[in-house]
Amino acid sequence: MTLSAEQAFERDVPKEMHDDVLTAITEAAQEGKGTYGWVSIIDQDRMDAINVRAEGSITIDGREYAFIVESGNWNGTVLESWEEAGTQTFEHRQPTQWTLAPRSDLVSDAICSGRGPFLILKWDAMLARPEIARIPGNYAYDRMMQPGGKIEGHYKDAAAKHGFILTDKEHADEIRARLTKATTPIAIAEAQS
């Protein structure tokens, strides 16, 4: 079984060091070619003033690990490669557009009861509230500035408090399309077919 970059990172780096290692990699990636403490950057592709992709290595407990990382306000910090896991080539990417979508249990209930359009109305009304509308943008920014599990957990909890999940725009659009079609209860629709 081939491990993803994230799985390989978790295998090789002690859990209590995850945030420190990702922060060191991110800071070095922003600086460019050179050695910064325990991180060496071999190559850097600066996509704009904030977004970069970098290839480098880091020494942890006497062992050197190679990585490719993307860092910036498009996608936060994304570990693309760790040793032999993940994507090994540099390519320009568009930023992930983060948004909120209803939790899967709410979507399932709305589809089963034929109330998909009602959930869409409720979804849109909730997104009109400033404290909720700010969650995806704040999440994307904080992911870039302070990568790690604490940020992920904080914003996932903030979204869940209002009945949402953080997801990319493409996934949210798929959910919206499914809800739009859910205008009759499934039990009635199945009985009529």
C-alpha positions in Angstrom: 0.0 0.0 0.0 1.4 3.4 -1.0 1.2 6.0 1.7 0.1 9.6 1.1 2.5 12.4 2.0 0.5 13.1 5.1 0.5 9.5 6.2 4.3 9.1 5.6 4.9 12.4 7.6 2.8 11.0 10.5 4.7 7.7 10.4 8.1 9.4 10.5 7.6 12.4 12.7 6.7 12.1 16.4 3.1 13.5 17.0 4.3 16.1 19.5 6.6 17.5 16.8 4.1 17.8 14.0 3.2 21.5 14.5 6.9 22.5 15.0 8.1 20.7 11.9 5.3 22.0 9.7 6.0 25.6 11.0 9.7 25.2 10.3 9.1 23.9 6.8 6.6 26.6 6.0 8.8 29.4 7.2 11.8 28.1 5.3 9.7 27.6 2.1 8.7 31.3 2.3 12.4 32.4 2.6 13.6 30.5 -0.5 16.8 28.6 -1.3 19.1 28.1 1.6 19.4 26.5 5.0 17.3 27.7 7.9 18.0 25.9 11.1 17.1 22.3 10.5 15.4 22.9 7.1 17.2 23.2 3.8 15.3 24.5 0.7 16.7 23.2 -2.6 14.2 24.8 -5.0 11.4 27.4 -4.6 8.6 28.4 -7.0 7.1 31.7 -5.9 3.7 31.9 -7.5 2.9 35.3 -6.1 3.9 37.5 -3.2 2.4 35.0 -0.7 2.1 31.6 -2.4 5.1 29.3 -2.8 6.0 25.7 -3.6 9.3 24.5 -2.3 11.4 21.4 -2.4 13.8 20.7 0.5 14.9 18.5 3.3 14.7 18.5 7.1 16.8 16.7 9.6 14.8 15.2 12.6 16.7 13.2 15.2 19.7 12.7 12.9 17.6 11.5 10.0 17.1 13.5 6.8 13.7 13.6 5.1 12.9 15.1 1.7 9.7 17.0 1.1 7.7 19.2 -1.3 5.4 21.7 0.3 2.9 24.3 -0.9 2.4 27.3 1.4 0.3 30.5 1.1 -3.1 31.9 1.3 -4.5 29.8 -1.6 -4.4 26.4 0.2 -2.7 27.1 3.5 0.2 24.6 4.1 -0.1 21.4 2.0 2.6 18.7 2.3 2.6 17.3 -1.3 5.6 14.9 -0.8 7.4 13.3 2.1 10.2 11.0 1.1 8.7 8.8 -1.6 5.1 9.5 -0.8 2.9 12.0 -2.8 3.5 14.1 -5.9 7.1 14.5 -6.8 6.8 17.2 -9.5 6.3 20.9 -9.3 3.2 22.3 -11.1 1.2 25.5 -10.7 -2.1 25.0 -8.9 -5.2 27.1 -8.3 -6.0 27.9 -4.7 -8.6 25.8 -2.9 -11.8 27.9 -2.4 -13.0 26.9 1.1 -16.6 27.2 1.9 -19.2 25.8 4.3 -21.8 23.1 3.5 -24.4 21.4 5.7 -23.3 18.4 7.7 -23.9 15.1 5.9 -26.6 14.0 8.3 -28.6 17.1 7.6 -28.2 16.6 3.8 -29.3 13.0 4.1 -32.4 13.9 6.2 -33.3 16.7 3.7 -33.0 14.4 0.7 -35.0 11.6 2.4 -37.8 13.9 3.4 -37.9 15.7 0.0 -36.9 19.0 1.7 -33.7 19.7 -0.2 -34.7 23.2 -1.4 -35.7 24.1 2.1 -32.2 23.1 3.4 -30.6 25.2 0.6 -32.7 28.3 1.8 -31.6 27.7 5.3 -28.0 27.2 4.2 -28.0 30.5 2.3 -29.6 32.3 5.2 -27.0 31.0 7.6 -24.2 32.1 5.3 -25.6 35.6 5.3 -24.7 35.9 9.0 -21.3 37.6 9.2 -19.9 35.5 12.0 -20.6 32.4 9.9 -19.6 33.8 6.6 -16.1 34.7 8.0 -15.3 31.1 8.9 -13.9 29.8 5.5 -11.7 33.0 5.0 -10.4 32.9 8.5 -9.7 29.2 8.2 -7.7 29.7 4.9 -5.7 32.5 6.4 -4.9 30.8 9.7 -4.0 27.6 7.9 -1.3 29.6 6.1 -0.1 31.5 9.1 -0.2 28.7 11.7 -0.4 25.3 10.1 -1.3 22.3 12.3 -4.0 20.4 14.0 -5.1 23.1 16.4 -6.2 25.4 13.6 -8.0 22.5 11.8 -9.8 21.5 14.9 -10.8 25.0 15.9 -12.4 25.8 12.6 -14.0 22.4 12.1 -15.6 22.9 15.6 -16.7 26.5 14.7 -18.4 25.2 11.5 -20.0 22.2 13.3 -21.5 24.5 15.9 -23.7 26.0 13.2 -24.4 22.6 11.4 -21.7 22.9 8.8 -18.5 21.3 7.5 -15.6 23.1 5.9 -15.1 21.8 2.4 -14.0 23.0 -1.0 -16.3 24.8 -3.4 -16.6 21.9 -5.8 -17.9 19.5 -3.1 -20.3 22.2 -1.8 -21.6 22.6 -5.4 -22.2 18.9 -5.6 -24.2 18.9 -2.4 -26.3 21.9 -3.6 -27.1 20.1 -6.8 -28.2 16.9 -4.9 -30.4 19.0 -2.6 -31.9 20.9 -5.5 -33.2 17.6 -7.0 -34.6 16.4 -3.6 -38.2 17.7 -3.9 -40.1 14.5 -3.1 -39.6 12.2 -0.2 -37.6 9.1 -1.1 -40.2 6.7 0.2 -42.9 8.3 -1.9 -40.6 8.5 -5.0 -39.6 4.8 -4.6 -43.2 3.7 -4.2 -44.2 5.5 -7.4 -41.5 4.0 -9.5 
